[in-house]
């Protein structure tokens, strides 16, 4: 009996040790990848915003797996800052937050969407459930920062609820991650709206809530969601 119990304890310890090593390796890989991605952004070779005299600047898209911007969410801490890549499959999200292909870019009309791991690979969205209405989400490309404000606090949806990527009025940003914190049976979603655009440290476009919306008066973001377009179907983060 004692030998059997000892064998079980040893087995559990080995499994736990293996998992810990794997998690540690994943964290190291992501940290190293982020250092490289952020260096690429700092070299001035990354995409530059598209400027239009009659509309806010729009972030340029990068190639799959390549960085195009840095994202900051003050709610998650003063040192929370991640390079964002293009793509939301497992390989892309292991590098950091990823932009859903087929959705608009930051600053563009419609529903830009970004996903990230909740736990593991640096835990980028580990505190996702702490987001509150009014929280800022800042996305910076070159000398331009798009300042979004959370207008819909996190809610839980099914793992296959791709309709949250559907077009929305105005200039919105949808963030997605896994639920529960250390699982992936469902998803957490939050929506923010473009409030301001800062270029070279100066506020240039005061978009304002509701001013950029093109839906009928009184229509809410949730009411405008319809059937997902094929272009917006992308893998969910695990």
C-alpha positions in Angstrom: 0.0 0.0 0.0 2.8 2.4 0.9 4.7 1.6 -2.2 1.6 2.2 -4.3 1.0 5.6 -2.6 4.7 6.5 -3.0 4.4 5.6 -6.7 1.4 7.9 -7.1 3.1 10.7 -5.3 6.2 10.4 -7.5 4.0 10.3 -10.6 2.1 13.4 -9.6 5.4 15.2 -8.8 6.8 14.3 -12.2 3.7 15.5 -14.0 3.7 18.7 -12.1 7.4 19.2 -12.7 6.9 18.6 -16.5 4.0 21.1 -16.6 6.1 23.7 -14.7 9.0 23.3 -17.0 6.7 23.6 -20.1 5.0 26.7 -18.7 8.4 28.3 -17.8 9.6 27.6 -21.3 6.5 29.1 -22.9 6.9 32.2 -20.8 10.5 32.6 -21.8 9.8 32.1 -25.5 7.0 34.8 -25.4 9.2 37.2 -23.4 12.0 36.8 -25.9 9.6 37.2 -28.9 8.2 40.3 -27.4 11.6 41.8 -27.0 12.4 41.2 -30.6 9.0 42.5 -31.8 9.3 45.7 -29.8 12.8 46.3 -31.1 11.4 45.9 -34.7 8.8 48.6 -33.9 11.4 50.9 -32.5 13.7 50.7 -35.6 11.2 52.6 -37.7 10.8 49.8 -40.2 7.3 48.9 -39.0 4.1 50.0 -40.8 3.2 53.7 -40.6 -0.3 55.1 -40.2 -2.3 56.0 -43.2 -3.2 59.7 -43.0 -6.4 61.2 -44.5 -7.3 64.9 -44.2 -11.0 64.1 -43.8 -10.7 61.2 -41.3 -8.6 60.0 -38.3 -5.3 58.3 -39.2 -5.7 54.5 -39.7 -3.1 51.9 -38.6 -1.4 50.0 -41.4 -1.5 46.3 -41.4 1.6 44.1 -41.1 2.3 40.7 -42.5 1.1 37.6 -40.6 3.0 37.2 -37.4 4.7 40.6 -37.7 4.2 43.5 -35.3 2.3 46.6 -36.3 1.7 48.4 -33.0 2.1 48.5 -29.3 -0.9 48.2 -26.9 -1.3 49.6 -23.4 -4.2 49.1 -21.0 -3.6 51.2 -17.8 -6.1 49.1 -15.9 -3.6 46.2 -16.1 -0.7 48.2 -14.6 1.7 51.0 -15.6 4.2 48.4 -17.0 1.6 46.5 -19.1 2.7 47.0 -22.7 2.6 44.5 -25.5 3.6 44.4 -29.2 0.6 43.4 -31.3 1.0 41.1 -34.3 -1.2 40.3 -37.2 -3.0 36.9 -36.8 -4.9 35.0 -34.1 -4.0 31.4 -34.6 -2.0 29.6 -31.9 1.4 30.5 -33.5 0.6 34.2 -33.6 -0.9 34.4 -30.2 2.1 32.7 -28.6 4.0 35.8 -29.6 1.5 38.2 -27.9 -1.8 39.8 -28.7 -3.0 39.4 -32.2 -5.2 41.3 -34.6 -8.1 39.3 -36.2 -7.5 39.2 -40.0 -10.4 40.5 -41.9 -11.4 43.0 -39.3 -10.7 46.8 -39.6 -7.5 48.3 -38.3 -7.3 50.7 -35.3 -8.7 54.1 -36.3 -10.8 52.6 -39.1 -14.6 52.6 -39.2 -16.1 49.3 -38.1 -15.1 46.7 -35.6 -11.3 46.2 -35.2 -10.7 43.1 -33.1 -7.7 41.9 -31.0 -7.3 38.6 -29.1 -4.7 37.4 -26.6 -4.1 34.5 -24.2 -5.7 34.8 -20.8 -3.1 32.6 -19.0 0.2 31.3 -20.2 2.7 32.9 -22.7 3.1 35.9 -20.4 -0.5 36.1 -19.2 -1.4 39.2 -21.4 -5.1 39.2 -20.6 -5.0 37.5 -17.2 -6.9 40.4 -15.6 -9.3 40.8 -18.5 -12.3 40.5 -16.1 -11.2 43.6 -14.3 -11.9 45.9 -17.3 -14.5 48.5 -16.5 -16.5 51.0 -18.6 -14.4 54.1 -19.1 -11.1 52.2 -19.1 -8.6 53.3 -21.8 -7.1 51.0 -24.4 -4.2 52.7 -26.2 -2.7 51.4 -29.5 0.4 53.1 -30.9 1.9 52.9 -34.3 4.9 55.1 -35.0 4.0 58.6 -33.6 0.2 57.9 -33.6 -1.8 56.6 -30.6 -5.5 55.6 -30.9 -7.2 56.0 -27.6 -10.2 53.7 -27.1 -12.6 53.8 -24.1 -14.3 50.6 -22.9 -18.1 51.0 -23.5 -19.1 47.4 -22.9 -17.6 45.6 -19.9 -16.5 42.0 -20.2 -19.2 39.4 -20.7 -19.1 35.6 -21.4 -20.0 34.1 -24.8 -19.8 30.6 -26.3 -16.5 29.5 -27.7 -17.9 29.6 -31.2 -19.7 33.0 -30.9 -18.0 34.6 -33.9 -20.7 37.2 -34.2 -18.8 39.4 -31.8 -16.5 40.1 -34.7 -19.3 41.4 -36.9 -19.2 45.0 -38.1 -20.3 47.7 -35.6 -21.2 51.4 -36.1 -18.6 54.0 -35.6 -15.0 53.1 -34.8 -15.0 50.2 -32.3 -12.4 47.8 -30.9 -13.4 44.3 -29.7 -11.1 42.5 -27.3 -11.4 38.7 -26.7 -9.8 36.1 -24.5 -10.5 32.8 -22.8 -12.9 32.0 -20.0 -12.4 30.8 -17.3 -9.0 32.2 -16.4 -7.2 28.8 -16.7 -9.5 27.2 -19.2 -11.0 27.8 -22.6 -14.5 26.4 -22.6 -15.9 29.9 -23.3 -14.8 33.4 -24.2 -14.7 36.8 -22.6 -15.4 39.8 -24.7 -15.2 43.6 -24.2 -15.9 46.5 -26.6 -14.3 49.9 -26.7 -14.9 52.9 -28.8 -12.4 55.3 -30.3 -12.3 58.5 -28.3 -9.2 60.3 -29.4 -6.2 60.2 -31.7 -2.9 61.5 -30.5 -0.1 62.3 -33.0 3.3 63.2 -31.8 2.0 63.8 -28.3 -0.8 66.1 -29.3 -4.5 65.3 -29.4 -5.6 65.9 -33.0 -9.0 64.2 -33.4 -11.6 64.2 -30.7 -13.9 61.5 -32.0 -16.1 61.3 -28.9 -18.6 58.6 -28.1 -21.6 58.6 -30.4 -20.2 61.2 -32.8 -18.6 58.5 -35.0 -21.6 56.2 -35.0 -23.4 55.7 -38.2 -26.2 53.5 -36.9 -29.8 54.7 -36.5 -30.4 56.9 -33.4 -30.8 54.9 -30.3 -29.2 51.7 -31.7 -26.8 50.0 -29.4 -23.6 48.2 -30.4 -25.1 44.9 -29.3 -28.2 45.5 -31.4 -26.2 45.9 -34.6 -24.5 42.5 -34.4 -25.7 40.2 -37.1 -24.5 37.1 -39.0 -20.7 36.8 -39.1 -19.1 37.4 -42.5 -16.8 34.7 -43.7 -13.9 37.2 -43.8 -14.2 37.7 -40.1 -14.1 34.0 -39.2 -10.8 33.5 -37.4 -9.5 31.0 -34.8 -10.2 31.9 -31.2 -7.4 32.1 -28.7 -6.9 29.0 -26.5 
